[in-house]
Amino acid sequence: MATTLATPAPPDAARDGADLAQFGYEPVLHRKLGRYASFAAGFSFVSILTTIFQFFGFGYSFGGAAFFWTWPLVFAGQFLVALNFAELAARYPISGCIYQWSRRLAGGLVGWFAGWMMVIAQVVTAAAAAIALQVVLPTIWSGFQIIGSDTALTSRDGAMNAVLLGSVLLVITTTINVIGIDLMARINSIGVTIEIVGVLAIIGLFFAGSERGPAVVMQTDQAAPGPFWAAFLISGLMAAYVMVGFDSAGELSEETKNPRRVAPRTILLALSVSALGGGLMLLGALMAAPSLTDGELASGGLAYVIMAKLDSPAGSVLLGCVAVAVVVCTLAIQTAGSRLMFSMARDGKLPFAKALSTVHPRFGTPVWPAVVIGALGIGLLVLNLGNPAIFATLASVCIVSLYLAYLLVTVPLLVRRIKGLPAPEDKTLFTLGRWGVPVNALAVVWGIAMVINLAWPRPEVYTPAGGSWWQLWAGPLSVGVILAVGAVVYRVVVTRSEAVEPAVAPAPA
């Protein structure tokens, strides 16, 4: 009796590679990331320990304790965006997701500008994240204050020392990114685990040492002078600076196992876990602060509360967790940015595309994109050496650009939904279904409102101690410059590659 043997199912890597080939790309990156590593990429980009430590004082100085309510508000808006991104991650499991999603929804021109703005944002964000070491390391040990004696980020000494520490960090993260995704994922996963433990420990410390009840979040007496709604909008920039980068799981799709199912979940999980942990940290800090009125909470932020409650080696250990978070945050941003640059270069859409799209045969990484992002990040820091006002400007430039890049995905997606977005062939993939249009429309409205709020030229934000007119208008000016330079690059580089551009699938896979 003859026996019929079933054809064995292809290994996961072969299946994912065949899936990628449907979009016209060869699988050249090493597919090493599992669920936790994918989650860690998004969580470490958001990095609540890094960014809340960096901007808590900013938020409190404008909104007082009631600035807490900007946190759930921004989370709700960003979760709308994340839901749309999760659906796209299931449809298009390709590296360089913001560029790839936008171009497949709206065509090459819109997609290119989405990618261009995102690349700029990630370069600047990497530099801005590296600066955060100055907020932490000198507090742990005075020896980290190598230049001068004033550790405040707004002082000349503090600004110069921040540039030095940030540059060293960018050299380290560039080296890790060059060596390979295995090392990056291992370091990032360990770092995220340490960060999560640190977040839980800090929350426990704050709640155990609380000085007042949770009703503190209703107090507005320490808000900046003037209408509270205006101060509230400014303080909301803190949460807006924090809750970005959750799309990193999509950026690493070609290095993730089973990305159509893993990436959507980790996009939503990274943002949700970050929002929960960050919200509890904010509430705990406001409850545990020794004083709400002495000015220390606005100037010292979370580090002040930690050291006031735990002025011992244990406090330094917790601050050490923050330092680890800064390192893995910078690492994750640079990794995501290098994959986006690689994806655009692979399509011939950037200068020096051949070098930028080359993957190292041994390490399996796009080496030159990592080097370029690291070098440009250091260049941004050195260019503004000794100018403390640049840090607010850097934050403005990177976040406005990033939110605009997000809009260049959500707006075309909404247009496609209204015209009729086909359901995915695989019914098990994540989809918003009938909720797609309302969720997408709210995400677009939210994105437009945030761009306006972020870019608005407020003297109290961009030139609090006085400054040049260009610093006051940094947000709108940066967008104009980025678009103008992008138009030149597009005309010179991209139009020459149109004849060999890979086919773009007009409908979702």
Backbone torsions as a table, in degrees:
resi	resn	phi	psi	omega
1	MET	NA	126.2	-177.1
2	ALA	-73.2	142.9	179.5
3	THR	-111.8	128.0	179.2
4	THR	-97.0	120.4	180.0
5	LEU	-92.7	129.8	177.5
6	ALA	-69.9	141.5	177.5
7	THR	-67.7	124.7	-177.5
8	PRO	-63.9	144.2	177.8
9	ALA	-65.5	143.3	-179.2
10	PRO	-66.5	149.2	176.6
11	PRO	-58.5	158.5	-177.3
12	ASP	-54.9	-44.6	-177.7
13	ALA	-62.9	-40.8	179.4
14	ALA	-67.1	-38.8	178.9
15	ARG	-64.1	-45.8	179.4
16	ASP	-65.4	-36.7	177.7
17	GLY	-65.7	-40.4	177.9
18	ALA	-65.7	-36.2	177.3
19	ASP	-62.7	-44.0	179.0
20	LEU	-64.5	-36.2	-178.4
21	ALA	-62.2	-24.2	177.9
22	GLN	-62.9	-23.4	-180.0
23	PHE	-94.3	2.8	175.8
24	GLY	91.9	18.1	-177.1
25	TYR	-121.8	144.0	173.7
26	GLU	-84.7	140.6	177.6
27	PRO	-76.4	96.3	-177.1
28	VAL	-107.3	-19.1	177.1
29	LEU	-84.3	153.8	-178.5
30	HIS	-81.9	121.6	-176.9
31	ARG	-87.9	92.6	-171.7
32	LYS	-119.7	-14.5	-169.6
33	LEU	-85.8	129.5	173.2
34	GLY	-95.8	-165.7	-176.0
35	ARG	-62.2	-47.5	-175.2
36	TYR	-68.7	-40.2	179.3
37	ALA	-64.9	-36.4	177.2
38	SER	-66.4	-44.9	176.2
39	PHE	-60.4	-42.5	-177.5
40	ALA	-62.0	-34.1	179.8
41	ALA	-62.3	-44.3	178.9
42	GLY	-72.5	-42.2	-178.5
43	PHE	-64.6	-40.3	-177.9
44	SER	-74.2	-25.5	174.3
45	PHE	-68.2	-47.3	176.0
46	VAL	-62.0	-49.5	173.8
47	SER	44.0	77.0	-177.7
48	ILE	-61.8	-32.7	178.2
49	LEU	-65.9	-41.3	179.9
50	THR	-65.5	-56.2	-169.1
51	THR	-77.9	-35.2	177.6
52	ILE	-68.6	-39.9	175.7
53	PHE	-62.2	-35.6	-177.0
54	GLN	-72.8	-36.5	-169.4
55	PHE	-120.6	3.6	-179.9
56	PHE	-57.9	-47.0	-179.0
57	GLY	-59.7	-36.6	178.0
58	PHE	-61.3	-50.2	-178.6
59	GLY	-62.5	-44.4	-177.3
60	TYR	-68.0	-36.9	-176.8
61	SER	-64.3	-22.8	179.0
62	PHE	-99.8	-46.3	-173.4
63	GLY	-99.6	-5.4	-174.2
64	GLY	64.2	-162.4	-176.6
65	ALA	-62.9	-29.4	-178.4
66	ALA	-70.5	-7.1	176.1
67	PHE	-63.8	-14.5	176.7
68	PHE	-50.9	-36.9	-174.0
69	TRP	-70.1	-13.4	174.2
70	THR	-68.9	-25.1	-177.0
71	TRP	-64.9	-57.6	178.1
72	PRO	-63.7	-29.1	178.8
73	LEU	-65.6	-48.2	179.6
74	VAL	-66.3	-38.1	177.5
75	PHE	-59.6	-45.0	-179.2
76	ALA	-59.5	-44.3	179.3
77	GLY	-65.8	-44.7	-179.1
78	GLN	-70.1	-27.6	177.7
79	PHE	-68.0	-33.3	174.5
80	LEU	-60.3	-43.5	178.0
81	VAL	-64.6	-43.4	-177.9
82	ALA	-63.1	-34.8	178.0
83	LEU	-62.1	-41.4	177.4
84	ASN	-67.3	-40.4	178.8
85	PHE	-64.9	-37.5	179.6
86	ALA	-62.6	-40.0	178.3
87	GLU	-65.4	-40.1	179.2
88	LEU	-69.9	-34.2	177.9
89	ALA	-62.8	-32.7	177.5
90	ALA	-73.3	-30.9	-178.0
91	ARG	-84.4	-36.7	-174.4
92	TYR	-127.3	82.0	-179.0
93	PRO	-80.7	68.4	-173.6
94	ILE	-128.0	140.8	175.7
95	SER	-60.7	152.7	-177.3
96	GLY	72.9	46.5	-164.2
97	CYS	-60.2	-43.0	-177.2
98	ILE	-59.7	-45.1	177.0
99	TYR	-64.2	-47.5	-175.9
100	GLN	-66.6	-44.3	179.6
101	TRP	-61.3	-48.1	-176.0
102	SER	-64.2	-43.4	-176.7
103	ARG	-69.6	-30.3	179.4
104	ARG	-82.0	-15.3	176.2
105	LEU	-94.1	-36.4	-170.9
106	ALA	-127.1	-0.1	179.5
107	GLY	100.3	173.5	-170.8
108	GLY	-64.0	-40.5	-175.9
109	LEU	-65.1	-51.6	180.0
110	VAL	-64.1	-42.6	179.7
111	GLY	-62.0	-39.6	-179.9
112	TRP	-64.1	-44.3	-179.8
113	PHE	-68.1	-32.0	173.8
114	ALA	-62.2	-46.1	178.6
115	GLY	-66.0	-41.8	180.0
116	TRP	-59.9	-46.9	-179.0
117	MET	-67.4	-34.9	179.8
118	MET	-70.5	-38.7	176.9
119	VAL	-60.5	-47.9	178.6
120	ILE	-59.0	-45.5	-179.4
121	ALA	-60.1	-40.8	-177.2
122	GLN	-72.5	-34.4	174.8
123	VAL	-62.1	-48.7	-178.5
124	VAL	-68.2	-37.8	179.9
125	THR	-64.7	-39.1	177.5
126	ALA	-60.5	-43.0	177.8
127	ALA	-65.1	-43.0	-179.0
128	ALA	-65.5	-37.5	179.1
129	ALA	-67.6	-40.6	-179.3
130	ALA	-62.6	-30.0	178.6
131	ILE	-60.1	-29.1	-174.2
132	ALA	-61.3	-18.2	176.3
133	LEU	-56.9	-31.3	-179.0
134	GLN	-66.0	-28.0	179.8
135	VAL	-71.9	-23.1	-170.4
136	VAL	-112.0	-54.5	-168.5
137	LEU	-59.5	-47.5	179.3
138	PRO	-62.9	-24.5	176.2
139	THR	-71.4	-33.9	178.7
140	ILE	-72.7	-44.2	-177.5
141	TRP	-151.2	128.1	-176.6
142	SER	-62.8	-21.0	179.7
143	GLY	-64.0	-19.3	177.4
144	PHE	-75.4	-12.7	174.6
145	GLN	-87.1	84.9	-172.7
146	ILE	-78.7	-33.7	-178.2
147	ILE	-107.6	118.1	176.9
148	GLY	68.9	-161.6	-175.8
149	SER	-128.7	-19.3	-178.6
150	ASP	-84.8	116.6	-174.9
151	THR	-86.4	-10.9	-176.2
152	ALA	-61.8	134.3	-177.5
153	LEU	-64.3	-24.0	-179.4
154	THR	-85.9	-3.4	177.8
155	SER	-92.4	164.2	179.1
156	ARG	-65.9	-45.0	179.0
157	ASP	-60.4	-47.4	-178.5
158	GLY	-62.9	-39.2	179.8
159	ALA	-65.8	-43.2	-180.0
160	MET	-66.3	-40.4	178.8
161	ASN	-67.2	-35.9	177.9
162	ALA	-62.6	-39.4	177.9
163	VAL	-63.2	-41.8	179.9
164	LEU	-64.3	-50.7	-179.4
165	LEU	-63.5	-41.7	-179.8
166	GLY	-64.5	-37.9	179.5
167	SER	-66.4	-42.3	177.2
168	VAL	-61.1	-42.7	179.4
169	LEU	-62.7	-41.9	-179.9
170	LEU	-65.4	-33.1	174.3
171	VAL	-63.4	-43.0	-179.4
172	ILE	-65.4	-48.1	-177.9
173	THR	-66.8	-32.5	176.0
174	THR	-63.9	-44.0	179.2
175	THR	-60.4	-44.4	179.7
176	ILE	-62.8	-43.3	-179.2
177	ASN	-66.5	-30.6	178.2
178	VAL	-71.6	-39.7	-174.0
179	ILE	-64.8	-36.8	176.4
180	GLY	152.7	159.3	-178.7
181	ILE	-67.2	-29.3	178.2
182	ASP	-59.8	-51.7	-178.9
183	LEU	-65.5	-43.4	179.9
184	MET	-60.0	-47.4	-177.9
185	ALA	-64.3	-39.4	-179.6
186	ARG	-64.9	-47.5	179.7
187	ILE	-65.0	-42.1	-178.3
188	ASN	-65.1	-42.6	-179.6
189	SER	-66.0	-42.8	177.0
190	ILE	-63.4	-44.1	-179.9
191	GLY	-62.8	-40.6	178.8
192	VAL	-66.4	-38.5	176.5
193	THR	-61.3	-44.1	176.6
194	ILE	-62.2	-40.8	179.8
195	GLU	-63.5	-43.5	179.4
196	ILE	-63.3	-43.4	176.7
197	VAL	-61.0	-42.1	178.4
198	GLY	-63.1	-41.3	178.1
199	VAL	-61.1	-47.0	179.8
200	LEU	-62.5	-41.4	179.5
201	ALA	-65.1	-41.6	179.8
202	ILE	-66.2	-41.8	177.5
203	ILE	-61.0	-45.7	178.2
204	GLY	-60.9	-42.2	178.7
205	LEU	-61.2	-45.6	-177.8
206	PHE	-65.0	-47.0	-176.9
207	PHE	-69.8	-34.2	178.2
208	ALA	-69.1	-29.6	-178.1
209	GLY	-108.4	30.7	-175.9
210	SER	-65.8	142.3	178.8
211	GLU	-102.3	-16.1	-176.1
212	ARG	-153.2	169.6	-176.1
213	GLY	-86.4	175.5	-177.7
214	PRO	-66.3	-13.5	177.7
215	ALA	-64.9	-8.1	178.3
216	VAL	-56.9	-27.9	-176.4
217	VAL	-70.1	-3.8	177.0
218	MET	-96.1	-2.7	-175.7
219	GLN	-83.7	132.8	179.3
220	THR	-120.5	7.4	-173.3
221	ASP	-67.3	-21.6	-179.5
222	GLN	-98.1	10.2	179.1
223	ALA	-71.0	159.1	178.6
224	ALA	-62.6	151.8	179.6
225	PRO	-58.9	151.7	-179.9
226	GLY	106.5	-174.6	179.7
227	PRO	-60.0	135.9	-177.3
228	PHE	-65.0	-33.0	-177.8
229	TRP	-61.8	-34.7	178.8
230	ALA	-69.3	-43.7	177.8
231	ALA	-64.4	-36.3	-179.9
232	PHE	-64.3	-42.7	179.0
233	LEU	-62.4	-41.1	179.1
234	ILE	-66.3	-44.3	-178.4
235	SER	-63.7	-25.3	178.6
236	GLY	-67.4	-15.2	177.4
237	LEU	-62.8	-28.5	178.8
238	MET	-59.8	-50.2	179.6
239	ALA	-66.9	-35.2	178.3
240	ALA	-64.6	-35.8	177.2
241	TYR	-66.7	-31.5	-172.9
242	VAL	-81.3	-50.9	-167.5
243	MET	-87.0	64.1	173.7
244	VAL	-136.2	163.6	176.4
245	GLY	89.2	3.2	179.5
246	PHE	-67.2	-12.9	178.7
247	ASP	-79.1	1.3	-176.2
248	SER	-57.8	-31.3	177.4
249	ALA	-60.2	-33.7	176.5
250	GLY	-71.7	-35.4	178.4
251	GLU	-60.6	-30.8	-176.6
252	LEU	-101.5	23.3	-174.9
253	SER	-58.1	-38.0	-176.6
254	GLU	-76.1	-4.9	175.5
255	GLU	-114.3	9.6	-178.5
256	THR	-108.7	136.7	176.4
257	LYS	-74.5	132.6	-179.8
258	ASN	50.9	56.8	-172.0
259	PRO	-66.2	-27.3	-178.5
260	ARG	-60.7	-29.4	-179.7
261	ARG	-104.2	-32.1	-177.3
262	VAL	-76.3	-47.5	-174.2
263	ALA	-60.2	-46.0	179.2
264	PRO	-58.6	-41.8	-179.2
265	ARG	-66.6	-42.3	-176.1
266	THR	-73.8	-27.2	173.7
267	ILE	-61.3	-49.5	-178.8
268	LEU	-70.0	-38.4	-178.2
269	LEU	-69.0	-41.7	-179.4
270	ALA	-60.4	-43.1	179.3
271	LEU	-69.5	-42.4	-176.9
272	SER	-66.9	-45.2	179.0
273	VAL	-64.5	-40.4	178.1
274	SER	-62.0	-42.4	-179.0
275	ALA	-65.9	-41.9	179.8
276	LEU	-65.7	-50.6	-179.4
277	GLY	-63.3	-42.6	179.8
278	GLY	-66.0	-40.2	178.6
279	GLY	-62.9	-41.9	178.5
280	LEU	-67.2	-35.7	176.6
281	MET	-64.5	-43.8	179.2
282	LEU	-62.1	-48.0	179.8
283	LEU	-61.8	-45.7	-179.3
284	GLY	-61.9	-40.7	-179.9
285	ALA	-64.0	-41.8	179.5
286	LEU	-67.2	-33.8	178.6
287	MET	-75.9	-31.0	-172.0
288	ALA	-97.5	-13.7	-176.8
289	ALA	-57.2	132.2	179.3
290	PRO	-56.0	-33.7	179.7
291	SER	-150.9	146.2	175.5
292	LEU	-101.2	-4.7	-170.2
293	THR	-119.9	-6.6	-175.1
294	ASP	-86.4	0.2	178.4
295	GLY	86.9	-11.8	-177.3
296	GLU	-68.7	-33.6	-177.9
297	LEU	-68.1	-34.7	178.1
298	ALA	-74.6	-35.1	-176.7
299	SER	-89.3	-37.2	-175.8
300	GLY	-98.7	-21.0	177.2
301	GLY	61.8	-145.8	-175.9
302	LEU	-66.7	-33.9	179.1
303	ALA	-59.9	-37.7	177.8
304	TYR	-62.6	-43.5	-178.6
305	VAL	-67.0	-43.6	-179.2
306	ILE	-60.7	-49.5	-176.8
307	MET	-70.2	-28.1	175.9
308	ALA	-70.1	-34.3	-178.5
309	LYS	-89.7	-21.5	-174.1
310	LEU	-146.2	62.6	-178.8
311	ASP	-79.3	75.4	-174.3
312	SER	-159.5	176.4	175.7
313	PRO	-55.3	-31.2	178.8
314	ALA	-63.6	-36.9	176.2
315	GLY	-63.2	-39.6	177.8
316	SER	-65.8	-34.0	177.4
317	VAL	-64.0	-42.5	178.4
318	LEU	-64.0	-40.5	176.2
319	LEU	-66.0	-30.8	174.7
320	GLY	-62.3	-36.3	175.6
321	CYS	-61.9	-37.9	177.8
322	VAL	-64.9	-41.9	178.9
323	ALA	-61.0	-41.0	176.6
324	VAL	-61.4	-41.3	179.3
325	ALA	-61.6	-39.7	178.2
326	VAL	-61.7	-42.3	-179.0
327	VAL	-63.4	-49.7	-177.0
328	VAL	-72.0	-28.0	174.8
329	CYS	-63.3	-49.7	178.6
330	THR	-61.1	-40.9	178.8
331	LEU	-61.3	-46.6	-177.8
332	ALA	-66.2	-40.1	178.8
333	ILE	-61.8	-45.2	-179.0
334	GLN	-65.8	-38.3	178.4
335	THR	-63.2	-48.7	179.7
336	ALA	-61.2	-42.7	179.7
337	GLY	-64.2	-38.6	-179.5
338	SER	-68.0	-33.7	178.5
339	ARG	-72.1	-34.9	176.2
340	LEU	-66.3	-44.6	179.0
341	MET	-62.9	-41.4	176.9
342	PHE	-60.3	-44.4	-177.3
343	SER	-64.0	-41.6	178.8
344	MET	-69.4	-41.2	-179.9
345	ALA	-66.1	-35.1	178.6
346	ARG	-59.6	-30.2	177.1
347	ASP	-90.3	6.3	179.6
348	GLY	72.9	28.5	-173.0
349	LYS	-103.3	8.7	178.4
350	LEU	-133.8	155.9	171.9
351	PRO	-59.7	149.2	-179.4
352	PHE	56.0	39.6	-173.6
353	ALA	-59.0	-37.2	-176.9
354	LYS	-62.2	-45.3	179.5
355	ALA	-68.5	-41.8	-177.0
356	LEU	-69.8	-21.7	-179.4
357	SER	-99.4	2.9	179.6
358	THR	-81.6	130.8	179.1
359	VAL	-102.9	130.4	-179.4
360	HIS	-61.9	128.3	-174.7
361	PRO	-63.0	-29.4	-178.7
362	ARG	-92.2	-47.9	-175.0
363	PHE	-80.0	-22.9	-179.2
364	GLY	69.2	28.0	-178.7
365	THR	-125.7	149.4	171.2
366	PRO	-77.5	96.5	-169.7
367	VAL	-65.2	-49.8	-172.4
368	TRP	-65.0	-38.1	175.2
369	PRO	-58.2	-40.3	178.1
370	ALA	-63.9	-42.5	179.9
371	VAL	-65.1	-43.4	-178.7
372	VAL	-63.0	-44.6	-179.6
373	ILE	-64.8	-42.8	177.5
374	GLY	-61.9	-44.9	-179.0
375	ALA	-66.1	-42.7	179.0
376	LEU	-65.8	-37.5	177.5
377	GLY	-62.5	-45.4	177.3
378	ILE	-64.0	-40.0	178.6
379	GLY	-59.8	-40.8	177.2
380	LEU	-60.9	-40.7	-179.5
381	LEU	-68.8	-47.2	-177.0
382	VAL	-66.0	-36.4	-179.5
383	LEU	-58.2	-31.0	-176.7
384	ASN	-112.3	27.8	-179.0
385	LEU	-56.0	126.5	176.3
386	GLY	85.0	4.1	-179.9
387	ASN	-111.0	95.0	-175.3
388	PRO	-64.6	-24.9	-178.9
389	ALA	-66.5	-16.2	-175.3
390	ILE	-67.6	-22.8	-175.1
391	PHE	-67.8	-40.6	174.6
392	ALA	-65.2	-37.1	179.2
393	THR	-66.1	-43.4	177.6
394	LEU	-58.7	-45.8	179.6
395	ALA	-60.4	-42.7	-179.8
396	SER	-61.8	-48.8	-176.5
397	VAL	-60.6	-50.1	-173.4
398	CYS	-69.0	-39.0	-175.9
399	ILE	-75.2	-41.3	176.8
400	VAL	-60.3	-44.8	179.3
401	SER	-61.9	-40.0	-177.8
402	LEU	-67.4	-44.2	179.1
403	TYR	-65.0	-35.9	176.1
404	LEU	-65.7	-40.1	176.6
405	ALA	-61.5	-40.0	176.4
406	TYR	-60.9	-40.9	179.6
407	LEU	-63.7	-32.4	179.0
408	LEU	-72.7	-2.0	170.3
409	VAL	-103.9	-50.0	-173.7
410	THR	-69.0	-34.8	179.2
411	VAL	-66.8	-52.4	176.8
412	PRO	-59.7	-35.0	178.9
413	LEU	-64.6	-39.9	178.2
414	LEU	-63.4	-41.5	178.2
415	VAL	-60.8	-43.8	179.0
416	ARG	-65.3	-36.7	178.6
417	ARG	-64.4	-44.2	-178.4
418	ILE	-63.6	-37.9	178.2
419	LYS	-73.8	-21.4	-179.5
420	GLY	117.9	95.6	-178.7
421	LEU	-91.6	118.7	-178.6
422	PRO	-62.5	143.4	175.3
423	ALA	-70.5	147.9	178.6
424	PRO	-64.0	147.5	179.5
425	GLU	-62.1	-37.8	178.4
426	ASP	-85.4	107.2	-175.0
427	LYS	-71.2	-8.3	-179.3
428	THR	-88.5	-7.8	-179.1
429	LEU	-75.4	155.4	-179.8
430	PHE	-63.9	131.5	177.0
431	THR	-150.8	150.1	177.8
432	LEU	-85.0	-14.0	176.6
433	GLY	59.0	-133.1	-176.8
434	ARG	-69.9	-14.7	177.9
435	TRP	-84.8	-1.2	-174.6
436	GLY	-58.9	-49.8	-176.3
437	VAL	-64.8	-51.6	-179.9
438	PRO	-63.5	-40.4	178.8
439	VAL	-65.0	-43.9	179.9
440	ASN	-64.1	-43.6	-179.6
441	ALA	-62.6	-42.7	178.1
442	LEU	-64.8	-36.5	178.0
443	ALA	-64.2	-37.6	178.1
444	VAL	-67.8	-46.1	178.2
445	VAL	-59.8	-44.1	178.5
446	TRP	-60.2	-46.2	-178.4
447	GLY	-62.2	-42.3	178.7
448	ILE	-63.5	-44.2	179.8
449	ALA	-61.4	-39.0	-178.3
450	MET	-71.1	-37.8	177.6
451	VAL	-61.7	-43.5	179.2
452	ILE	-63.5	-45.5	-179.1
453	ASN	-65.0	-39.8	-178.8
454	LEU	-70.2	-39.0	-173.4
455	ALA	-88.1	-9.3	-175.3
456	TRP	-59.2	128.1	-175.3
457	PRO	-77.1	85.4	-179.2
458	ARG	-97.4	122.7	178.5
459	PRO	-59.2	-36.7	-176.9
460	GLU	-68.3	-15.9	178.9
461	VAL	-98.1	-50.1	-170.1
462	TYR	-96.3	-25.3	178.7
463	THR	-136.7	57.6	-177.0
464	PRO	-63.3	-29.1	179.0
465	ALA	-108.0	19.4	-175.7
466	GLY	88.4	154.3	-179.5
467	GLY	173.6	-174.7	-177.4
468	SER	-76.0	158.6	179.5
469	TRP	-63.1	-32.5	-177.5
470	TRP	-68.9	-27.7	175.7
471	GLN	-70.8	-38.4	178.8
472	LEU	-62.5	-38.4	-178.0
473	TRP	-100.5	26.8	-174.7
474	ALA	-57.2	-41.0	-177.8
475	GLY	-62.6	-61.7	179.9
476	PRO	-61.2	-39.6	-179.5
477	LEU	-63.1	-42.4	-179.1
478	SER	-62.8	-40.3	178.1
479	VAL	-62.4	-44.1	179.1
480	GLY	-61.5	-43.7	-180.0
481	VAL	-66.0	-44.2	-179.5
482	ILE	-61.1	-42.8	179.6
483	LEU	-67.8	-40.1	-179.2
484	ALA	-65.8	-47.2	178.2
485	VAL	-64.2	-39.7	178.3
486	GLY	-61.3	-38.3	179.0
487	ALA	-63.3	-39.1	178.7
488	VAL	-66.5	-46.8	-179.8
489	VAL	-61.8	-42.6	-179.5
490	TYR	-61.6	-43.4	-178.4
491	ARG	-66.3	-40.2	-175.3
492	VAL	-78.9	-41.8	-171.2
493	VAL	-98.2	-50.9	-168.6
494	VAL	-71.9	-42.0	-177.3
495	THR	-61.3	-24.7	178.6
496	ARG	-76.9	-18.6	-177.0
497	SER	-99.5	-1.3	-175.1
498	GLU	-58.7	-35.1	-176.0
499	ALA	-67.1	-23.4	-178.1
500	VAL	-114.4	14.9	-179.3
501	GLU	-65.2	135.8	177.0
502	PRO	-61.5	149.6	180.0
503	ALA	-61.3	139.2	178.3
504	VAL	-105.0	121.8	179.5
505	ALA	-68.2	119.7	-176.4
506	PRO	-71.8	-22.9	179.8
507	ALA	-117.6	150.4	-179.6
508	PRO	-59.4	148.0	178.4
509	ALA	-76.9	NA	NA
